[in-house]
């Protein structure tokens, strides 16, 4: 029995219930708040301009309005991963390098001001974007690596941390533990 035949064999009420579940699961997107303005460009965010964006966070799966206009979000998607790599390669500050590498190479778009996460909901990252004039799109950064490929890159980038700095961090931890035990 093929799938169409099986679906037709389902009683009409069950088909209607299945359809209602599908419709209810579709996300409802909002509209920009009155007077909404991009935090980066200071441009108005309006439906008419088609620059309104929402983002979906994981794990709460809530949709939230972006505080950046479409062009800024698209630029972040296109450049954020490469900017991270460039900063790691070019920084001459060990503290900045350690902060950058602490979480590893980014996979998804992020910005604490324009795309804030709600820590009370346990949100960890952004998984999807919705453009008022273009529909849904993955929030994965251009060039981003995942899985083993990401780990390999992270290991390679960690080589930028000097051996002296690694030893200093171990000594600092050891000294603070010794002071606590005394």
C-alpha positions as CSV (number, residue, x, y, z in Angstrom):
1,X,0.0,0.0,0.0
2,X,1.6,3.3,-1.0
3,X,1.5,6.4,1.2
4,X,-1.5,8.0,-0.7
5,X,-3.6,4.9,-0.4
6,X,-2.7,4.6,3.3
7,X,-3.6,8.3,3.9
8,X,-7.0,7.9,2.1
9,X,-7.7,4.9,4.3
10,X,-7.5,7.1,7.4
11,X,-10.9,8.2,8.7
12,X,-11.9,11.8,7.7
13,X,-11.8,13.1,11.3
14,X,-8.2,11.8,11.7
15,X,-7.2,13.6,8.5
16,X,-8.8,16.8,9.7
17,X,-7.0,16.5,13.1
18,X,-3.7,15.9,11.3
19,X,-4.2,19.0,9.1
20,X,-5.1,21.1,12.1
21,X,-1.9,20.0,13.9
22,X,0.2,21.0,10.9
23,X,-1.5,24.4,10.7
24,X,-1.0,25.0,14.4
25,X,2.7,24.1,14.2
26,X,3.4,26.8,11.6
27,X,5.1,29.7,13.2
28,X,3.3,33.0,13.4
29,X,5.6,35.9,12.7
30,X,4.9,39.4,13.9
31,X,5.4,42.9,12.6
32,X,7.9,45.5,13.7
33,X,7.1,47.5,16.7
34,X,5.9,51.1,16.1
35,X,9.0,53.3,15.7
36,X,11.4,50.3,15.6
37,X,14.9,51.3,14.6
38,X,18.0,49.3,13.7
39,X,20.6,49.6,16.5
40,X,23.4,49.6,13.9
41,X,22.3,51.8,11.0
42,X,19.6,53.7,12.8
43,X,17.3,53.1,9.9
44,X,13.6,52.6,10.6
45,X,12.5,48.9,10.6
46,X,9.2,48.7,8.7
47,X,7.1,46.2,6.8
48,X,7.0,48.7,3.8
49,X,10.8,48.7,3.6
50,X,11.0,44.9,3.9
51,X,13.8,45.0,6.4
52,X,12.1,43.3,9.3
53,X,13.8,40.1,10.6
54,X,13.0,37.6,13.3
55,X,15.2,35.0,14.8
56,X,14.4,31.6,16.4
57,X,16.3,30.5,19.4
58,X,17.2,27.1,20.7
59,X,16.0,25.3,22.8
60,X,12.9,27.4,23.6
61,X,12.2,27.6,19.8
62,X,10.7,31.1,20.3
63,X,10.7,33.6,17.5
64,X,12.0,37.1,18.5
65,X,12.2,40.4,16.6
66,X,15.7,41.3,15.6
67,X,16.9,44.7,16.6
68,X,18.9,45.0,13.4
69,X,17.6,45.5,9.9
70,X,17.9,42.9,7.2
71,X,21.1,44.2,5.6
72,X,22.9,44.1,8.9
73,X,21.7,40.5,9.6
74,X,22.8,39.4,6.1
75,X,26.2,41.0,6.6
76,X,26.7,39.2,9.9
77,X,25.7,35.9,8.3
78,X,28.2,36.5,5.5
79,X,31.2,37.8,7.5
80,X,31.0,36.8,11.2
81,X,32.8,33.5,10.9
82,X,35.7,34.9,8.8
83,X,36.0,37.9,11.2
84,X,36.4,35.5,14.1
85,X,39.2,33.7,12.3
86,X,40.9,36.9,11.4
87,X,40.7,38.2,15.0
88,X,42.3,35.0,16.3
89,X,45.1,35.1,13.8
90,X,45.8,38.8,14.2
91,X,45.4,39.6,17.9
92,X,48.5,40.3,19.9
93,X,46.6,40.1,23.2
94,X,46.7,36.7,24.9
95,X,43.7,37.5,27.1
96,X,41.6,38.3,24.0
97,X,42.8,35.2,22.3
98,X,41.8,33.0,25.2
99,X,38.3,34.7,25.4
100,X,37.8,34.1,21.6
101,X,38.8,30.5,21.8
102,X,37.0,29.7,25.0
103,X,33.7,28.9,23.1
104,X,35.4,27.9,19.9
105,X,34.7,28.9,16.3
106,X,31.1,30.2,15.9
107,X,28.6,28.2,14.0
108,X,25.5,30.4,14.2
109,X,24.9,34.1,13.9
110,X,25.0,36.0,17.2
111,X,25.0,39.5,18.6
112,X,24.2,40.2,22.2
113,X,22.7,43.6,21.3
114,X,20.8,43.1,18.1
115,X,20.0,39.4,18.5
116,X,19.9,38.9,22.3
117,X,19.3,35.5,23.9
118,X,17.0,35.0,26.8
119,X,19.1,33.2,29.4
120,X,16.0,32.8,31.6
121,X,14.5,30.5,28.9
122,X,17.9,28.7,28.7
123,X,18.4,29.8,25.1
124,X,21.9,28.9,23.8
125,X,22.0,30.0,20.2
126,X,20.0,31.1,17.2
127,X,19.0,28.4,14.7
128,X,16.8,30.2,12.1
129,X,16.1,33.6,10.7
130,X,12.9,34.8,9.1
131,X,13.0,37.7,6.7
132,X,9.6,39.5,6.1
133,X,10.3,39.5,2.4
134,X,12.1,36.3,2.0
135,X,10.9,33.6,4.4
136,X,13.0,31.4,6.7
137,X,16.7,30.8,6.4
138,X,19.3,28.9,8.4
139,X,21.2,31.0,11.0
140,X,24.4,29.1,10.2
141,X,27.3,31.4,9.3
142,X,28.9,31.3,5.9
143,X,32.0,29.2,6.1
144,X,31.2,27.8,9.6
145,X,32.3,24.3,10.5
146,X,30.5,21.7,12.5
147,X,31.3,18.4,14.1
148,X,34.7,16.9,13.6
149,X,35.6,19.7,11.1
150,X,34.9,22.3,13.7
151,X,36.9,20.5,16.4
152,X,39.9,20.2,14.1
153,X,39.7,23.9,13.4
154,X,39.4,24.7,17.1
155,X,42.4,22.6,17.9
156,X,44.4,24.3,15.1
157,X,43.4,27.8,16.4
158,X,44.4,26.9,20.0
159,X,48.0,26.6,18.7
160,X,48.0,30.4,18.6
161,X,48.0,30.5,22.4
162,X,51.6,30.6,23.4
163,X,53.0,27.8,25.6
164,X,54.1,30.5,28.1
165,X,50.5,31.7,28.4
166,X,49.2,28.2,28.9
167,X,51.7,27.6,31.7
168,X,50.9,30.9,33.3
169,X,47.2,29.9,33.4
170,X,48.1,26.5,35.0
171,X,50.3,28.3,37.5
172,X,47.5,30.9,38.3
173,X,45.0,28.1,38.9
174,X,47.6,26.2,41.1
175,X,48.4,29.3,43.1
176,X,44.7,30.1,43.8
177,X,44.1,26.5,44.8
178,X,47.1,26.5,47.1
179,X,46.0,29.8,48.7
180,X,42.5,28.3,49.3
181,X,43.9,25.2,51.0
182,X,46.1,27.2,53.4
